[in-house]
Amino acid sequence: MISKEILKKIKRIEITTRHLVDTVLQGEYLSSFKGRGIEFTEVREYQEGDDIRAIDWNVTARMNSPYIKVFIEERELQVIFAADLSGSLEFGSKENLKSELMFEFVAAMGFTANLNNDRVGFLGFSTGLEKYVPPKKGRKHVLRILRELAYHEQKKKGTNLAQSLLYLSHILRRRSTVFVISDFYDEKDYYNSLKVLKFHHDVIAVVLRDRRDYSMADIGYAPFMDPETGDTTWVDTADKGASEKLKKSAEAADKKLLRSFKSLGIDHMVLNCGEPYIKTLITFFKQREGRRGR
């Protein structure tokens, strides 16, 4: 059972999403994501201006008059949320944790996909597979995914993006739009795994960030625990040199990450704790649509 508090939160997100789909996101979503291709529907008589490459020569010969094949775009998508469930997402310095931001994003996009009659699936990972929900249609299925995400108990707190992405590549038999949602903090190299996944699927990276990824609050000596290993380190947060080192290191890591996405042709968006994500989502859709139009 989903608690009343989480149900209330889900309902709020669903109402917001439905309004956004009706007013803003519907066209953006449809324009931003390609369907599986085109599907033959019928033949009809040739009309001036039709593409002669679509002429059905067999029917034309039988009818002694030119006929063309008519196709429609097969719009139905399969959308997969590959969600990082490691310990590092249980962090946030403002209104919400990274894990809560991820929950809201999956809810908003899940309901948007459902309103467009797309199939939705879910894979949760840490150092390996935590949970897999095969893609299906329907609001109840989106609610099941949100329930799994809200009540999931971590098996392990570490991160292994490479292994998890390869697993996803092996189980997805149909071309899918895959949202990889993570802070992407993993010392192990996962570039080749992203490359394999991208070769067969439309991959979108959703990078979760918090302002404290780049700076420390000045609270004197304080213990900092690594949520994935449990190790604790005492840090002098008043040390400006240490703060500057943290900022430069985090910014350099982000630049390297974004270069990797660019070299692989992977679109990405950055969501920040405590900031509205809908505006970022709409901007992403518009930019993606613009790139497709060129």
N, C-alpha and C positions, 0 to 999 in steps of 0.2 A: 504493500500500500504506500502511496505517496502522501507525505505529511501535508496538513492543511497549509502550512507556511509555504512549502515548495509548490503546492498546487496553485496557490494564490499568485506566486511569482511567475509560474508558467502561464497562467491565464492572462496576467498583465502583459507578458511578452507576446503571447498569441494575439491579443487584441491590438497591441502596437504594430505587430508585424502585418496583420490583416489590413490595417489602415495604411501602412506604408506600401504594401503591395498594390492596393487599390489606387493610391495617389502618386507613388514615386517608383517603387521597386519593380513593378510588373514588367514595364518595358525594358528597364535596365537589366533585369535578370534574364529575360528572354533573349535580349540582344547580346549579352555577355557570354552566354554558354551555348555552345553548338550542340545540336542533336546528333544522333548516330549517323545521319546521312539523309539520302532521299529515297522515297518509296514510290514505285510505279502504281498509278491509280487507274488510268484509262487511256484510250486513244480518241482523238477527235479530228475533225477535218482541219486541214491547214488553213491558217488565216494570214493575211498579209502582215509581215513583221515578225512572224514566228521564226525561231531558230531552226534552220534547215537541218542542223545536226540531230534534231529530235524526230526527224521523219521516220516512221515505221514503214520500211520498204516492202515488207511482206503484205501488210494490210493495204498499202498503196497499190500494189500490183493486183490484188484481188478486187478492190473497189474501183480501179481505174481512175483514181482521184487521190491527191496527196493527203495523207493522214499523219499526225504526229503523236508521239507518246507524251503523256502528261504525268508529271511527278510532283509530289509534295514533300516538304521537309519532314522527316521523322523527328519530332521534337523531344520525345520522351528521353529523359536523362536518368542516369544512375549516379547518385551523389553519395560519396563515402566521407564520413568524418573520421580521420585518423587522429585520435586525441591522446596527448601526452598525460599520463596519470602518475608521473613520478613525483617525488617529494618536493622538488623545487617549485612546483606550481602552487604549493600551499604557502604562498608568500604574497604580500601586498601591503603597502604603507598607507593607502587612502581608504576609499569607501568599500573596495572589494579586493579579494584575492585573485591571483591569476586563474585559479581553478574556477572561481565564480564567474569571471569574465568569459572564460571558455564555455561554461554552461549557458550563459546568455547568448553567446554567438551561435552555438549549436542549435539552441531553441529557435532563434530568429531565422536562421538559414534553413533549419529543418521544416518549419512551418511554411516558409516561402516555397521550398521545393514541393511540399505537399499540395499547396494551392495551385501549383503548376503541373500536378499529377505526375511528379517524378518519383522514382524509387529512391529510398534513403537507407543507408547502412552505417554501421559504426564499428570501429576497431579502437580499443583502448590498449595502450602499451606503456611499459616502463622499461625494465631490462629485457623484457620479452612480451609475449602476448598476455594481456590481462583479461580482455573480454572482446568477443566478436559477435555482432548481431548482423546477420545477412540482410541485404537490401530488400525492402518491400515498400508497397504504397500504403497510404492511409494515415489519418491523424492518430489513430490508436498506436500505430507502429512508431511514430515520432515520439509519442508519450512514453512508450516502452524504452526507447533509447535514452530519453531524459531521465527516466527512473533509474536505469542502469548507471548513468553518469552521476546522478545525485547520491545514490546509495552505495556506490562501489567501494569496497574495502581493498586497499592496496595489498598486493601479494609481495611486491618489492618496491623500494623507494628510489632505486637508481634509474638510469636512462641508457637505452641502447637503441638509438634511432636506426642504425644500419640493419640490425637483425629484424626489427619490427617492420621496416619499409620493405625489405625483401620478402618477408612473410606475406605482406599484403599483395605484393606483385604476383606471388604464386597462387593465391586463392581467388583473385579477381579474374574471371574468365571473360567478362564483357568490359569494353572500354568505358571508363568511368571518369567523373570529375571528382578528384580527391583533394579534400582540404586537410592538409597536415597542420595540426594546431599544437604549438609547442613554444617553449622559450628557446629551444634549439641549443641549450647548454649541455653539450656532450663532448667530452674530450676525445672520444673515439671518432675516427673519420667515417662519415656517412655519405660523402659526395657520390660515390659509385652506386650506392643503393638508391639515392634520389634519381640518379641518371637512368637506372633500370626502370624505376617506376614511371618516370617521365616519358620514356620511350613508348610505353603502351597506354598511358593515361594522361588526362589533362590535370596537372598537379598545381595546386595553389597553396602557398605557404602562408600560414597565419601566425605571425610572430607576436608573442605576448611579452609585454614589458611593464616595468614599474619604475618610477623615478629613482628609487633606491638601488636600481641596477647600476646607476651612474654616480651616485653621491651618497654620503653617509650623513645622518643627522649628528650634530655636535652634542653628544651626551657623555663625553669623557670616556674613560675606560669601560668597555662593555663586552659581554660575551656574544659571539656570533656562532650559531650552530649551522653546520651544513645539513640541510634537511634530507639529503640523500644518503650521507654516510653517518650522520650523527656526531661527527667530530666537532668539537668546540674550540674556538680560537678567541683570545682576548685581544681587542683592538683599541688603540687610542684614537677615537673618532675626532678628537680635536687637532690631530696631526694633519695639517693642510697638505703636506707632501704625500701622505698616504691617500688622502681623498683625491688628489690630482692624479695619482697613479691609478686608482680605481677607475676614474673617469676615462682616462686615456686608454686603459686596457679594454674597458667595455665598448668604447666607441670603435676601437680598432677591430674588435671581434665582430661587431655589427657590420662594419665595412666589408670584412672578409666574407661574412655570411651572405650579404647582399650581392657581392661579386659572384659568389657561387650560384645563386639563383639566376643571375643575369646570364652567366655562361651556359646554364642548362636550359634557358628559355622558360624559367618558372616564374609566374606572376606571384606577387606577394603583397601582403598588407601588414601593417604594424598596429596592434591594439594596445592601448595603455590603460592600466588600472586607474580607476577614478575619472576616466574621460569617456564621453559618449562615443559609442562605437558605430552607431548608425550612420553618422556623417562620413566616417572613414569608409564604411561599406559602400555608400552611394558614390563617393569619389572614386573608389576602386572600380565599380561597375562602369562608370562613365569613361575612365581611362582605358579599361579593357575593351569596351565597345569601340573606342576611338582607334585603338591598335588594330582591331579586327577590320575596321573600315578602310584602313590604308592599303 
